[in-house]
């Protein structure tokens, strides 16, 4: 493969044709092994979890603390490496390489591209944690700082941003860049196995590649199920707060089923009419909500917190990234280690989705935009929502504090909005925003899983995507009923560990590919 007078690296030449190992039963177009193995395992998992809910709940609730305490050093060290790797690639000569070749043009405008990045990579999470996390970390600060210390509030916002900033997006950038580069620059299938061609050669089309892609499917399914579970909990809480509908398991199951059906409708509409349009609506509504909270609250204080927060984020991130000698184990294991595993589990989904919409961007442009822009937005979000809640608490309002202290995380956002003007209307709009985030996450996730299980075909038959969209919802239901959010979190951590090893090897493979580029 060549690109004008720039020969492709010899290590990426192959006779493999996209979809050559696929079969077409009943008009489908599926990879002969990855699709049936993944589908059967997911179906069996859902069935067993629903049949043995009590045992499943006990197992998952014991699994998470074991994983987060035993593998903390591995997750934290890996995330630190991903950040350094991204910065090295961006600002070395390889940063000038263009995804798709020197003549490639971006398929989407900057607003549309960034909107899809936010919807895929942030989604429901910021709505759930935007108030909860800064307040929680202020009341129980990490790094041995007292809750009564003057810097506790600032640390609360910085610690929340630490979890949602560079660390998360470096993981997504690694996967997204590797997939985009090997697919658009070398014509390899848009699947995880392609990123390992410089290391494995044609063996990626055999058993080893099947294992990599199947792991990616599992990681994506469980990472998405966690987000969908959070979304269902928060939507059910909103219905209770606004309309006094009790947030029972039946209500949560109905919500997941109903919103999954909407996501299937978005699947039918396609990426341009479905995902892209909903992502742009998401972005407008999210920014509108952000501005409303900013200007309804103590605007000047919040803007000051944001400016100061930039320095706090850098200062505290260095300390919070240290894996050695940590005494703040509640924060370190209960939050950081879980988050790192969650981002790693999400990375096939977010990375592949970013890869699909990033053709025509340079490597440097890709990494800078994927790392810096979302991090700034996350800091602004945590500052406005968390800072507004902190200011309310300083003024004597205890609604948010009580929800956090009693560990009712799904109602914290609504308690913040209850003290603002037009609280009912704004809370209802927030509820709709969470629903749309739910839809775009499910729709985008099914698109990614479908591409992997179709051997890298970009637009496989629609019934396959509907199948995966449906089973994302079923996995979320199974885990919610089999132990609640603890089960969702445990499943995420368990898939994040093996896939972290995959990502570390992916960095090596990507470097081997990029270093041969003539720039």
N, C-alpha and C positions, 0 to 999 in steps of 0.2 A: 504494500500500500504506500502510495506517495502523495505528496501535496505540492504540485508544481515541481520545483527543483529541490524540495525539502523531503528527502526520503524518510519514511516512517522508520522508527527503530526496528532493527531486524527482529528483535525479540517479540514484536507484536504482529508479525505476519502469520496468517493462518488460512487454511482452506475451509474453515467452518462457515456454514451458511446459517443465518438467523432462522430459527424454527426448524432446522433439519431433523431434530430428534422429536418433533411434535407428532401427535396423533390427532385425528379429527373424528372422534365418535359423536354421533348425534349432532353434527354440524358445529361442534366445538373445535378449538385449536389449542391443545394443551401439551405441555412438556410431558413426555412419556413417564417420567418418574417423579419429578418435583411436585406436580399437581396432585396425583393420586396419593402419594405419601403424606404430603402436607394436609390434604383434605381429610383423609382417613384419621390421621392423628388428632386433628382439631375436632372432628365429629366425635371420636371416642372420648376426648377430654371433656367436651361439653356434656356428653351423656353420663359419664362417671361422676362428674362434679355435681350434676343435678340429682343423680340417684343417691349419692352419699354426701349430702350437704354438710352434716355435722362433722363427719370424719375429715372432709375436705377443709372445712373451716379450721379445725384443730391443726391439721398439717400445715396449711399456709401460714397461719398465725405463729407457728413455731419456726417456720422456715425463714421468714424475713429477718428476725433479729439475729439468727445464726449467720446468715450470709453477710449482713451489714457489719457485724463485729469481726468476722474472720477475714473478710476480703476488703476491708476499708483501705488499707495501704495500696492495694492493687488498683482499685478504682480511682483514688485520688492521684496516685502517681501517673496513671494512664492519661487522665484528663489534663494534667499539667503538661505532659508530653505533646498531646494533640494541639494545645495552644501554641507551644514553641514551634512545632512542625509547620503549622499554618503560617505563622509569621515568617519563618525561614523561606518557605516556598513563595510567598507573596513578594518579598522584598529581595529575593535573589534574581538572577537573570531569567529564571523560569517564569517569573511573574508576567513577562511580556507575551507568553504563549497565549494564543487565542483559541477559545473553545470552538471547535468546528473548522479551524483553519483560518489563515490570514484574511480570507475574503468573506467569512461568515458574518451575517448581520443578525442583531437581536430580533427575536420573534415577538417580543412584548416590550411595551414602553416601560420606563422606570416605575411610574406609579402602579401599573398592572403587575409588574414583576415583584416589586416590594410588597404589594398587597397579598400576593400568593405566598411569598415567604412568611409573612406574619401569620396568615391563616393556617398554614400547614405547620409551622414550627412553634407557634405560641398558643393559638387557639384557646380552648377552654381554660387552660392552666392559669393564665393571668386573671381571668374573672374569678377563679376559685381562690387563688393565693395572693392576689394583689393587695388586699387589706389584711388577710389572715397572717401572712408571714412577717411583714414588718412589725406588727403589733406583738406577735408571739416572741420574736427575737428581742424586742425591747423589754418585754416582761421577764424573759429568761435569756439574757444575753450570753453569747458564746465568749470564748477567750478569757473566762474568769472575771469578767467585768460585772460589777454589781448593778442590779436593776435601778438602784437609786443614783447611780453615777450620771453626771451631766451628759456623757457621750452615749448613754444607752439607746436613746431614740435614734441618733445618727447611725449607730452600729446596726440597729434593727433594719433600717432601710438599706444600708450597705450590704448586710448579710443576705437579705432577700435578693438584691440585685446580683450578688455573687453567684447565686444558684441559677439565675435566669440569663446571665450575661455571656461573656466570652466563653466560659467553660462549656455551656450548652451548645453554643453556635460553632465552636471549633470542631465538635464531634460531627455536626451536620455538614460543615464545610469539607471535612476530610472525605466523607462518603459522597457528597454531591459532586465535588471536583473529580474524584477518581472515576465515578460513573460517567460523568459528562465527557471527560477527556478521552477515556478509552472507547466510548461509544461514538462520539462525534468526530474525533480526530483519527480514529483507527478502525471505525466501522464494526466494532464488536457489539454483541447484543447488550441491551440496556438491562443487565442483571448483575448481581453482586459478584458472580464468579468472574466476570470479564476483568474486574480490577486486579485479578491475581495472575493474569496471563504472563507478565514478565517473570514471575516467580515459578509458575507451574507449567507454562507452555500449553500444549494441547491436552494435558491432563485435566485442565479446568472443564473440559467438556465431558469428563467421565465422573467417577464416583466422588472424587474430592469436590468437584464443582457442584454436584447434587447436594452434598452435605452443606456447603456454604449457602446455597440458595434456600435450602429448607430451613436452616437456622435463621436466615433473614426473614422468612415468612413467620416463623414462631415469634421472633423478637418483635416484629411489626404488629402481629395480632395482639400480643399481650401488652405491648406498650400503648397501643390504641385503646384496648379494653380498659386500661387504667384511666385514661383521659375520659372515655365515654362514661365510666362509672362515676368519676367526679362530676361530670356534667349532669348525669341523671340525679345525683344527690342534690346538687345545687338547684336544679330546676324544680325538683319536688319540694325543696325547702322554700323556694320562691312562691310556689302555688299555695303552700301552707301560710306563709307570711301575708300574702295578698288576698287569698280567697278562702283561707281556713280549710284547705283540702289536706287531710292527714297524709304525711309522707310515708305511707306503708310500702312494703316491698311490692305489692300489687301495682301501686301507682308508679313506682320506679320502673317495673317491667313494662307496663303500658307505655310509659314515656319512651323507653329505649326502642320498643317495637314501632311506635308511631314515628319517631324521628328517623329511624332506620328506613322506614318506607319513604319518607321525604328524600333521604339520601339516595335511595334507589331511583327516584324521579330525577334527581340531579345527574345520576349516572347515565340515564337515558338521554339527557340533554347534551352530554359531552363536555369536554374540558373547557371549550371556549364559551359555550352558552351556560354551562352549569357551574363548574368549579370557579372559573375566572370571575363570572358575574357575582356569585355569592361571596367570593373573597373580597371583591371591591365593595360590596354592600357592607360586609363585615368591617372593613377598614374604616369606612365612613362613619358607621355607627360607633365603633370603638373610639375613634378620635373625637366624635361628638360627645360621647359619655365622659371621656377624659377632660375635655374642655369645660363641660358643665360642672364637674366636680371641682376643677381648678378655680373657676370663676364664682362658684357658689360658696366656696370655702375661703379661708384666709389666703388670698391669691399671692400677695407679696411674700408671706412666710413660706409658702410652698415653692415659689420660684427661687427663693433664697436657698431652701433646702436642696433643690435640684442642683444649683451651681456648686454648693458646698459638697453635695453628694458625689460629684465627679471625683473630687480628691479623696473622699472617704472610701469610695469604691476601690480605687487603686491601692490605697493604704491598707485597708482591711483585707482585701483579696489575697495579698501576699501572705498575711498571717493565717488566713483561713485555708489556704492551699497547702499548708504544711502538714504532712502526714505523720510526723514524728512527735512523740511526747505530748499528745493532746489529752487534756483533762476534761474538756467540755464534751464528754462522750454522748450526752443526750443530743446535742446539736450535731455532732460529728457523725454519729451512726443513724440517728433518727431522721435527719434531714439531708446532710451532704452526701453520704454514701448512697442513700436511696435515690436522690436526684441524679447522681452520676450514672447509676444503673438505668434509671428511667430514660435519660437522654440517649444512652447507648442503645437501649431497646428501640427507641423512637428513630434512631439514625437511618435505618434502611428506608423507612417511610419518608421522612423529611428529606434525606439526602437524595433519594431517587426522584422525588417530586421536584426538588430544586434543580437537579440535573436536567430533567425534562424541559424546564422552562428557561434554561440559562444559556442556550446556544448563542454564540456571537459575542459573549463577554470575555474579556481577557482574564487570565488566572488571577492577576493582581486585583482587577476590578471585582471579580467574583468574591475573593476572600475578604477584601476590605468591606464590601457591601454586606456580605453575609455575617461578618463578625461585628463590625462597628455599628452599623445602622440599627439592627435589632437590639444591641446592648444599650445604646442611648435611649431607645424607645422604652425598653424595660425599666431602666433607671427612672425615666420620667413617670412611667406608670406607677412604680412602687412608691415614688416620692409623692405623687399627687394623692393616690388612694390611701397608702399607708400613712403619709404625712397628715392628710385630712383627718383620719381616724385618731392619730396621736394628738392632734390639736383639739379634737372633740373631747378626748379623755382629759386633757389638761384643763379644759373649760368646765369639767364636772359631769359630762355625759358618760354613763357607764355601760351603755348598750353593747358596744363592741368589746369592752373589757370582759363583761360577763359571758358573752358568747365564746370568747377565747379561753377564759378561765374554766368554763364548764365543758370545754372542747366540743363546741357545735360549729365546726368550720364551715359548714354549708350555709349558715345563716349570717355570717359575719358581714358580707357585702351589703345585705339588705338592712342590717342594723346601722351601717354607715349612712346609707341613702335615706333612712327614716328620718334623719335630722336635717336633711337638705330640703330646699323648696321643691314643690311638686313631687313629693317623695313617691306617691303611688304610681304616677305616670312614669317617672324615671326608673323605678324598680321594675315596672312592667316592660319597659324598653330593654332594660338589662337582661330580663328573662328571655326576651326574643333574641337578643344578641348571643346569649349562651346557646340557644337552640340552633342558630345559624352556624355558630362555631362547631357545634356537635355535627351538623350536617356536612360541613366542609371537611372536617377531620375524617368522618366515616367515608365520604365520597373519595377524597384524595387517597386514603389508605387502601380502599378497594382497588383503585387504579394502579397503585404501586404493587400490591400483592398479585394482582392479575397479570401485570407485565412480567413479574418474576416467574410465576407458574406457567406462563405461556412461552417460556424460552426467550424472552427479550422482545417479543413482538409488541410494537407500540400500541396498536389498536386491535386487540383480539376481539372475538365475538362478545357481544354485550351480555349474554346470559352468564358468562364466567364472572364478569365484574359484579353482577347482581348477586351471584352465589357468595362471593367473598364479602360483599357489603352486608349481606344477611348474617353471615357467620361472625362477623365482627360484633354485631349486636348480641348474638347468642352467647358468645364468650363473655361479654360484659355481664349479661344476665346471670350466667352460670357462676361467675366469680362473686358477683354481688350476693347471690343467694347462698353461696358456699363460703361465707365468712366476711362479706362486706368489703370495705376499702382495704382492710388488712390483707385479704386474699389477693386483691388486685395488685397491691404493692409487692407482695411476695412473688407473684408470677413474673412481674416486671424484673425484679432483681435476679431471679433465677435464670432468665433468658439473657439478661444484660451481661452476666459474667462470661459465658462462652463467646458471645459476640464481641466482647471487648478484645479478646485475643485475635479475632478475625480482623478488627479494625487496626490493631497494631501492625499486623502483617500487611494490611492494605496500604499503610503509610510507606512501608519499604517498597512495595510494588509500584506505587504511584511515583515515588522518587526515581526509581529505576527507569520508568517511562519518560518522565519529564526531563531528566538530565541529558537525554540524547537529542532533545529538540534543538534546532539551530535558531537562535534568537539574537 
